[in-house]
Amino acid sequence: MHDIKQFIEETEFIKKNILSRGINPAIIDEVIALNETRKKQITEVESFRAQVKNLSKECGLFKKDKNEEQFQETMKKVAIVKTSIDKLESLLKSVEIDIEKILAGIPNIVADDVPYGKTENDNVELNCWGEKQKFDFPPLEHTDLGENLGLLDFERGAKLTGARFVVYKGAIARLERALINYMLDEHLKHGYQEIIPPFIVNDDSVYGTGQLPKFEDDLFKLNLPEKNWYLIPTAEVPLTNLKRGELFSGDELPLKYVAYSPCFRSEAGSHGKDTKGLIRLHQFNKVEMVNIVAAEDSEQAHSDMINRATSILEALKLPYRSILLCTADIGFGSRKCVDLEVWLPGQNKYREISSISNCWDFQSRRASIRYRNKAGKPTYAHTLNGSGLAVGRTVVAIMENYQLKDGSISIPEVLRPYMGGLELIA
């Protein structure tokens, strides 16, 4: 959500900013005009209420003087003015709904250092880590490796549910679980509080983090009477909303949450894209980080979260690169976003494994997450979120980077204690 005051005070800057994201800047003029209408209607309502107050005083005097004729006449005037108030309040509510709808559909204002771009090709590589594995055989993709081992079963996943579902078996299932535990343990070492949230949330929660109303088609909604419930697309939603609607002491900050959860996404509009394998499933596992911090601390928190995610990739010895997303590719709620892309030799390309976003006060305004700053003034917190990491994609990266010529898969050393000492999936 946005502060209309900023739209009024920095109109040209805001227009230029959202234009860089492909949004027609005329929407800003529209919402400012509606806000002017809203203010005029509020003034009119207040004026009519003052009239009612004065007329009511007169009624009291007429009643006291037993002047029934004047009393009845004045009561009629009160009724007429109250009818006018009801009509104006109805118009006012309609305008406020229109303003909220427009604001809810405008993406976050991007930071000054976010590069301008027209497509994802304009993203900027920040750094590259690790040496790509050199194989003396043609490396296979994870789908072939998993099916050859009999440990990834896409056919039965489709039988049980449909396309883009999978059944993990045996050592690959254990590898997924080992990664979840390893990632959680690593984050806990750095001051994160582990949370097990509900995997079903209400519409206020998905609105608070920005999935509603714009991205409703990407969500799985439960078809239950009188329940606006959704399967979570990411643990970001329940974790961020833990403080929804609260005003709390700044002494509580920073709040650093981490959670494992399954994630559910309909992937609307992605037909024909990444339909093979574990890259784009309707259900997948992820370890998610969420920070809720004081406004002045969000840049440092963003850097720290990036370091948390990259440290796991480096411990697993998986080559990756960091990408600063441009205006054309950055997410709806993000002010600034860095993607981590892991190298997949079987596919001969880098693929996203984490997306770490600083949302500033965009989500906290939608979800009313406020703290009292050092001066005691209520202030919107800054929220950040990022994968630490996407578990299924980490499985993909391990399978493809640690594959051996005979089709078996070596297990990274840091994961072996989580696998009961197992060194090889064969």
Buried (B, 14 or more C-beta within 10 A) or exposed (E): BBEBEEBBEBBEEBBEBBBBBEBEBEBBEEBBEBBEBBEEBBEBBEEBBEBBEEBEEBBEEBBEEEEEEBBEEBBEBBEEBBEBBEEBBEBBEEBBEBBEEBBBEBBBBBBEEBBEBEEEEBBBEEEEBBEEBEBEEEBBBBBBBBBEBEBBBBEEBBEEEEEBBBBBBEBBBBBBBBBBBBBBEBBEEBEBEEBEBEBBBBBBBBBBBBBBEBBBEBBBBEEEEEEBBBBBBBBBBBBBBBBBEEEBEBEEBBBBBBBBBBBBBBBEEEEEEEEEBBBBBBBBBBBBBBBBBBBEBBBEBBEBBBEBBBBBBBBBBBBBBBBBBBBBBBBBBBBBBBBBBBBBBBBEEBBBBBBBBBBBBBBBBBBBBBBBBEEEEEBBBBBBBBBBBBBBBBBBBBBBBBBBEEBBBBBBEBBBEBBEEBEEBE
